[in-house]
């Protein structure tokens, strides 16, 4: 009996260690510190985090299940890199699922929820930082969904958000730097759309809120894909787009180019 307790304790400690590594890596990926396509060197990561290789390997499997990491035999682990079609499908999923989540949540939102939405909108309208804008955008939408009763839908939405976040960040950086390239008007279009969505939610007009949400997601999809195509055409002419041997299909170059344009990264 005592031996079983010791084994269980060791397993629990290993799980905690793996979750800690997974949390650190996920934070770096979502913050843009690790870019799509980047290789993860397990030995170096284990040394950096003062961990053995087993928790690192288990952490990578956790992140693979979340769609943040891609693991292949004899090729190691890399930050997930999406094709143009991957992005198209991801936004199509959002257009179909998020309105369902919203409709389930809106009738149950409280006055405090509406006040929280107003607070996020106000903070975002005063904000000029891309990373903060992304965090506030996620906070805004999750407040609108917080009274849902469909955890499966919420899990799907969160996964799609996580796997596309690097590309949204890349687009928003370029939009702000270029003064609205792609129709963003310096990124303020988001604020207008959030206001429209809030007004419909506050009036409990579910169908109107769903329509506003679909429009918001669809515009973002169009902008990200259009800007990605523009960058890839430019990269093929100059031979400067990194990240793939097939730049016409990979959008890794969008992320790297955006960092250079904004003065961030190498």
TORKOL-4160 file (C-alpha; in steps of 0.2 Angstrom, whole numbers, padded with zeros to 4 digits, m for minus):
266
<pt num="1" X="0000" Y="0000" Z="0000"/>
<pt num="2" X="0014" Y="0012" Z="0004"/>
<pt num="3" X="0023" Y="0008" Z="m0012"/>
<pt num="4" X="0007" Y="0012" Z="m0022"/>
<pt num="5" X="0006" Y="0029" Z="m0013"/>
<pt num="6" X="0024" Y="0033" Z="m0018"/>
<pt num="7" X="0021" Y="0028" Z="m0036"/>
<pt num="8" X="0005" Y="0039" Z="m0036"/>
<pt num="9" X="0015" Y="0054" Z="m0028"/>
<pt num="10" X="0029" Y="0052" Z="m0042"/>
<pt num="11" X="0016" Y="0052" Z="m0056"/>
<pt num="12" X="0007" Y="0067" Z="m0048"/>
<pt num="13" X="0024" Y="0077" Z="m0047"/>
<pt num="14" X="0028" Y="0072" Z="m0065"/>
<pt num="15" X="0011" Y="0078" Z="m0071"/>
<pt num="16" X="0013" Y="0095" Z="m0062"/>
<pt num="17" X="0030" Y="0097" Z="m0070"/>
<pt num="18" X="0023" Y="0093" Z="m0087"/>
<pt num="19" X="0009" Y="0105" Z="m0085"/>
<pt num="20" X="0021" Y="0119" Z="m0079"/>
<pt num="21" X="0032" Y="0117" Z="m0095"/>
<pt num="22" X="0016" Y="0116" Z="m0106"/>
<pt num="23" X="0010" Y="0133" Z="m0098"/>
<pt num="24" X="0027" Y="0141" Z="m0100"/>
<pt num="25" X="0028" Y="0136" Z="m0118"/>
<pt num="26" X="0010" Y="0140" Z="m0122"/>
<pt num="27" X="0012" Y="0158" Z="m0115"/>
<pt num="28" X="0028" Y="0160" Z="m0126"/>
<pt num="29" X="0018" Y="0154" Z="m0141"/>
<pt num="30" X="0003" Y="0165" Z="m0138"/>
<pt num="31" X="0014" Y="0180" Z="m0134"/>
<pt num="32" X="0023" Y="0178" Z="m0151"/>
<pt num="33" X="0040" Y="0174" Z="m0143"/>
<pt num="34" X="0040" Y="0158" Z="m0152"/>
<pt num="35" X="0035" Y="0160" Z="m0171"/>
<pt num="36" X="0026" Y="0148" Z="m0182"/>
<pt num="37" X="0038" Y="0135" Z="m0189"/>
<pt num="38" X="0051" Y="0137" Z="m0176"/>
<pt num="39" X="0059" Y="0121" Z="m0170"/>
<pt num="40" X="0058" Y="0117" Z="m0151"/>
<pt num="41" X="0074" Y="0109" Z="m0145"/>
<pt num="42" X="0069" Y="0098" Z="m0131"/>
<pt num="43" X="0086" Y="0096" Z="m0123"/>
<pt num="44" X="0089" Y="0115" Z="m0122"/>
<pt num="45" X="0072" Y="0118" Z="m0116"/>
<pt num="46" X="0074" Y="0105" Z="m0102"/>
<pt num="47" X="0090" Y="0113" Z="m0096"/>
<pt num="48" X="0083" Y="0131" Z="m0097"/>
<pt num="49" X="0068" Y="0125" Z="m0086"/>
<pt num="50" X="0078" Y="0114" Z="m0075"/>
<pt num="51" X="0068" Y="0099" Z="m0079"/>
<pt num="52" X="0071" Y="0082" Z="m0086"/>
<pt num="53" X="0066" Y="0077" Z="m0104"/>
<pt num="54" X="0051" Y="0067" Z="m0099"/>
<pt num="55" X="0040" Y="0082" Z="m0093"/>
<pt num="56" X="0046" Y="0092" Z="m0108"/>
<pt num="57" X="0040" Y="0078" Z="m0120"/>
<pt num="58" X="0024" Y="0076" Z="m0111"/>
<pt num="59" X="0021" Y="0095" Z="m0111"/>
<pt num="60" X="0024" Y="0095" Z="m0130"/>
<pt num="61" X="0011" Y="0081" Z="m0132"/>
<pt num="62" X="m0001" Y="0092" Z="m0122"/>
<pt num="63" X="0002" Y="0107" Z="m0133"/>
<pt num="64" X="0000" Y="0096" Z="m0149"/>
<pt num="65" X="m0017" Y="0091" Z="m0143"/>
<pt num="66" X="m0021" Y="0110" Z="m0142"/>
<pt num="67" X="m0015" Y="0113" Z="m0159"/>
<pt num="68" X="0000" Y="0124" Z="m0154"/>
<pt num="69" X="0014" Y="0111" Z="m0158"/>
<pt num="70" X="0017" Y="0099" Z="m0172"/>
<pt num="71" X="0027" Y="0083" Z="m0169"/>
<pt num="72" X="0033" Y="0072" Z="m0182"/>
<pt num="73" X="0044" Y="0056" Z="m0181"/>
<pt num="74" X="0062" Y="0060" Z="m0185"/>
<pt num="75" X="0058" Y="0079" Z="m0187"/>
<pt num="76" X="0055" Y="0084" Z="m0169"/>
<pt num="77" X="0043" Y="0097" Z="m0163"/>
<pt num="78" X="0039" Y="0114" Z="m0171"/>
<pt num="79" X="0027" Y="0128" Z="m0167"/>
<pt num="80" X="0012" Y="0124" Z="m0178"/>
<pt num="81" X="0012" Y="0133" Z="m0195"/>
<pt num="82" X="m0004" Y="0135" Z="m0204"/>
<pt num="83" X="m0007" Y="0135" Z="m0223"/>
<pt num="84" X="m0019" Y="0147" Z="m0231"/>
<pt num="85" X="m0032" Y="0134" Z="m0232"/>
<pt num="86" X="m0029" Y="0130" Z="m0213"/>
<pt num="87" X="m0033" Y="0149" Z="m0210"/>
<pt num="88" X="m0048" Y="0149" Z="m0221"/>
<pt num="89" X="m0056" Y="0134" Z="m0212"/>
<pt num="90" X="m0052" Y="0141" Z="m0195"/>
<pt num="91" X="m0061" Y="0157" Z="m0198"/>
<pt num="92" X="m0076" Y="0147" Z="m0206"/>
<pt num="93" X="m0077" Y="0137" Z="m0190"/>
<pt num="94" X="m0077" Y="0153" Z="m0180"/>
<pt num="95" X="m0091" Y="0160" Z="m0191"/>
<pt num="96" X="m0102" Y="0144" Z="m0188"/>
<pt num="97" X="m0098" Y="0140" Z="m0170"/>
<pt num="98" X="m0096" Y="0157" Z="m0161"/>
<pt num="99" X="m0113" Y="0163" Z="m0166"/>
<pt num="100" X="m0121" Y="0147" Z="m0158"/>
<pt num="101" X="m0110" Y="0151" Z="m0142"/>
<pt num="102" X="m0116" Y="0169" Z="m0142"/>
<pt num="103" X="m0134" Y="0164" Z="m0144"/>
<pt num="104" X="m0133" Y="0152" Z="m0129"/>
<pt num="105" X="m0125" Y="0165" Z="m0118"/>
<pt num="106" X="m0133" Y="0182" Z="m0122"/>
<pt num="107" X="m0150" Y="0178" Z="m0113"/>
<pt num="108" X="m0140" Y="0174" Z="m0097"/>
<pt num="109" X="m0128" Y="0189" Z="m0097"/>
<pt num="110" X="m0130" Y="0200" Z="m0081"/>
<pt num="111" X="m0129" Y="0218" Z="m0079"/>
<pt num="112" X="m0111" Y="0216" Z="m0072"/>
<pt num="113" X="m0107" Y="0206" Z="m0088"/>
<pt num="114" X="m0112" Y="0221" Z="m0098"/>
<pt num="115" X="m0103" Y="0233" Z="m0087"/>
<pt num="116" X="m0087" Y="0222" Z="m0089"/>
<pt num="117" X="m0090" Y="0223" Z="m0108"/>
<pt num="118" X="m0090" Y="0242" Z="m0107"/>
<pt num="119" X="m0074" Y="0242" Z="m0097"/>
<pt num="120" X="m0065" Y="0231" Z="m0109"/>
<pt num="121" X="m0071" Y="0242" Z="m0124"/>
<pt num="122" X="m0066" Y="0258" Z="m0115"/>
<pt num="123" X="m0048" Y="0251" Z="m0111"/>
<pt num="124" X="m0046" Y="0245" Z="m0129"/>
<pt num="125" X="m0051" Y="0261" Z="m0137"/>
<pt num="126" X="m0037" Y="0270" Z="m0127"/>
<pt num="127" X="m0025" Y="0256" Z="m0131"/>
<pt num="128" X="m0011" Y="0257" Z="m0144"/>
<pt num="129" X="m0002" Y="0241" Z="m0141"/>
<pt num="130" X="m0005" Y="0226" Z="m0152"/>
<pt num="131" X="m0002" Y="0213" Z="m0139"/>
<pt num="132" X="m0013" Y="0222" Z="m0127"/>
<pt num="133" X="m0026" Y="0224" Z="m0140"/>
<pt num="134" X="m0026" Y="0205" Z="m0144"/>
<pt num="135" X="m0028" Y="0201" Z="m0125"/>
<pt num="136" X="m0042" Y="0214" Z="m0123"/>
<pt num="137" X="m0051" Y="0207" Z="m0139"/>
<pt num="138" X="m0051" Y="0189" Z="m0132"/>
<pt num="139" X="m0057" Y="0196" Z="m0115"/>
<pt num="140" X="m0071" Y="0205" Z="m0124"/>
<pt num="141" X="m0077" Y="0190" Z="m0133"/>
<pt num="142" X="m0076" Y="0178" Z="m0119"/>
<pt num="143" X="m0086" Y="0189" Z="m0108"/>
<pt num="144" X="m0100" Y="0188" Z="m0122"/>
<pt num="145" X="m0099" Y="0169" Z="m0121"/>
<pt num="146" X="m0096" Y="0167" Z="m0102"/>
<pt num="147" X="m0114" Y="0162" Z="m0098"/>
<pt num="148" X="m0114" Y="0148" Z="m0111"/>
<pt num="149" X="m0119" Y="0130" Z="m0107"/>
<pt num="150" X="m0109" Y="0122" Z="m0121"/>
<pt num="151" X="m0092" Y="0118" Z="m0115"/>
<pt num="152" X="m0088" Y="0108" Z="m0131"/>
<pt num="153" X="m0091" Y="0123" Z="m0142"/>
<pt num="154" X="m0081" Y="0134" Z="m0131"/>
<pt num="155" X="m0066" Y="0121" Z="m0131"/>
<pt num="156" X="m0067" Y="0121" Z="m0150"/>
<pt num="157" X="m0067" Y="0140" Z="m0151"/>
<pt num="158" X="m0052" Y="0142" Z="m0139"/>
<pt num="159" X="m0042" Y="0130" Z="m0149"/>
<pt num="160" X="m0045" Y="0139" Z="m0165"/>
<pt num="161" X="m0041" Y="0156" Z="m0157"/>
<pt num="162" X="m0025" Y="0149" Z="m0150"/>
<pt num="163" X="m0019" Y="0141" Z="m0166"/>
<pt num="164" X="m0023" Y="0157" Z="m0176"/>
<pt num="165" X="m0017" Y="0170" Z="m0164"/>
<pt num="166" X="0001" Y="0172" Z="m0171"/>
<pt num="167" X="m0007" Y="0177" Z="m0188"/>
<pt num="168" X="m0019" Y="0189" Z="m0180"/>
<pt num="169" X="m0005" Y="0197" Z="m0171"/>
<pt num="170" X="0006" Y="0198" Z="m0187"/>
<pt num="171" X="m0009" Y="0206" Z="m0197"/>
<pt num="172" X="m0013" Y="0219" Z="m0183"/>
<pt num="173" X="0005" Y="0224" Z="m0182"/>
<pt num="174" X="0006" Y="0228" Z="m0200"/>
<pt num="175" X="m0011" Y="0236" Z="m0200"/>
<pt num="176" X="m0005" Y="0248" Z="m0186"/>
<pt num="177" X="0012" Y="0252" Z="m0194"/>
<pt num="178" X="0005" Y="0255" Z="m0211"/>
<pt num="179" X="m0009" Y="0266" Z="m0204"/>
<pt num="180" X="m0023" Y="0254" Z="m0209"/>
<pt num="181" X="m0016" Y="0243" Z="m0223"/>
<pt num="182" X="m0030" Y="0231" Z="m0227"/>
<pt num="183" X="m0044" Y="0243" Z="m0222"/>
<pt num="184" X="m0041" Y="0243" Z="m0203"/>
<pt num="185" X="m0039" Y="0262" Z="m0201"/>
<pt num="186" X="m0026" Y="0260" Z="m0188"/>
<pt num="187" X="m0035" Y="0245" Z="m0180"/>
<pt num="188" X="m0050" Y="0255" Z="m0174"/>
<pt num="189" X="m0062" Y="0245" Z="m0185"/>
<pt num="190" X="m0062" Y="0233" Z="m0171"/>
<pt num="191" X="m0068" Y="0245" Z="m0159"/>
<pt num="192" X="m0083" Y="0250" Z="m0170"/>
<pt num="193" X="m0087" Y="0232" Z="m0172"/>
<pt num="194" X="m0086" Y="0228" Z="m0154"/>
<pt num="195" X="m0098" Y="0243" Z="m0150"/>
<pt num="196" X="m0111" Y="0237" Z="m0163"/>
<pt num="197" X="m0110" Y="0220" Z="m0155"/>
<pt num="198" X="m0111" Y="0227" Z="m0138"/>
<pt num="199" X="m0127" Y="0237" Z="m0142"/>
<pt num="200" X="m0136" Y="0222" Z="m0149"/>
<pt num="201" X="m0131" Y="0211" Z="m0134"/>
<pt num="202" X="m0137" Y="0225" Z="m0122"/>
<pt num="203" X="m0154" Y="0225" Z="m0131"/>
<pt num="204" X="m0154" Y="0206" Z="m0130"/>
<pt num="205" X="m0156" Y="0206" Z="m0149"/>
<pt num="206" X="m0148" Y="0189" Z="m0152"/>
<pt num="207" X="m0150" Y="0188" Z="m0171"/>
<pt num="208" X="m0143" Y="0205" Z="m0173"/>
<pt num="209" X="m0128" Y="0201" Z="m0161"/>
<pt num="210" X="m0125" Y="0185" Z="m0171"/>
<pt num="211" X="m0125" Y="0195" Z="m0188"/>
<pt num="212" X="m0113" Y="0208" Z="m0180"/>
<pt num="213" X="m0101" Y="0194" Z="m0174"/>
<pt num="214" X="m0101" Y="0185" Z="m0191"/>
<pt num="215" X="m0097" Y="0202" Z="m0200"/>
<pt num="216" X="m0083" Y="0205" Z="m0188"/>
<pt num="217" X="m0075" Y="0187" Z="m0190"/>
<pt num="218" X="m0078" Y="0188" Z="m0209"/>
<pt num="219" X="m0069" Y="0205" Z="m0211"/>
<pt num="220" X="m0054" Y="0199" Z="m0200"/>
<pt num="221" X="m0053" Y="0183" Z="m0211"/>
<pt num="222" X="m0053" Y="0193" Z="m0227"/>
<pt num="223" X="m0040" Y="0205" Z="m0220"/>
<pt num="224" X="m0028" Y="0192" Z="m0214"/>
<pt num="225" X="m0029" Y="0182" Z="m0230"/>
<pt num="226" X="m0028" Y="0197" Z="m0241"/>
<pt num="227" X="m0013" Y="0204" Z="m0232"/>
<pt num="228" X="m0004" Y="0187" Z="m0232"/>
<pt num="229" X="m0006" Y="0185" Z="m0250"/>
<pt num="230" X="0001" Y="0202" Z="m0253"/>
<pt num="231" X="0016" Y="0198" Z="m0242"/>
<pt num="232" X="0019" Y="0182" Z="m0251"/>
<pt num="233" X="0019" Y="0190" Z="m0268"/>
<pt num="234" X="0031" Y="0203" Z="m0262"/>
<pt num="235" X="0042" Y="0189" Z="m0255"/>
<pt num="236" X="0042" Y="0179" Z="m0271"/>
<pt num="237" X="0048" Y="0194" Z="m0281"/>
<pt num="238" X="0062" Y="0198" Z="m0268"/>
<pt num="239" X="0065" Y="0180" Z="m0262"/>
<pt num="240" X="0064" Y="0186" Z="m0245"/>
<pt num="241" X="0049" Y="0177" Z="m0237"/>
<pt num="242" X="0056" Y="0164" Z="m0225"/>
<pt num="243" X="0047" Y="0150" Z="m0217"/>
<pt num="244" X="0043" Y="0138" Z="m0231"/>
<pt num="245" X="0049" Y="0130" Z="m0247"/>
<pt num="246" X="0032" Y="0134" Z="m0254"/>
<pt num="247" X="0028" Y="0152" Z="m0250"/>
<pt num="248" X="0012" Y="0152" Z="m0260"/>
<pt num="249" X="0005" Y="0140" Z="m0247"/>
<pt num="250" X="0013" Y="0144" Z="m0231"/>
<pt num="251" X="0010" Y="0160" Z="m0221"/>
<pt num="252" X="0024" Y="0159" Z="m0210"/>
<pt num="253" X="0032" Y="0174" Z="m0219"/>
<pt num="254" X="0018" Y="0185" Z="m0214"/>
<pt num="255" X="0023" Y="0183" Z="m0196"/>
<pt num="256" X="0041" Y="0187" Z="m0199"/>
<pt num="257" X="0038" Y="0201" Z="m0211"/>
<pt num="258" X="0027" Y="0209" Z="m0198"/>
<pt num="259" X="0040" Y="0209" Z="m0185"/>
<pt num="260" X="0052" Y="0217" Z="m0196"/>
<pt num="261" X="0040" Y="0230" Z="m0202"/>
<pt num="262" X="0036" Y="0235" Z="m0184"/>
<pt num="263" X="0054" Y="0235" Z="m0178"/>
<pt num="264" X="0051" Y="0220" Z="m0167"/>
<pt num="265" X="0062" Y="0204" Z="m0167"/>
<pt num="266" X="0076" Y="0200" Z="m0179"/>
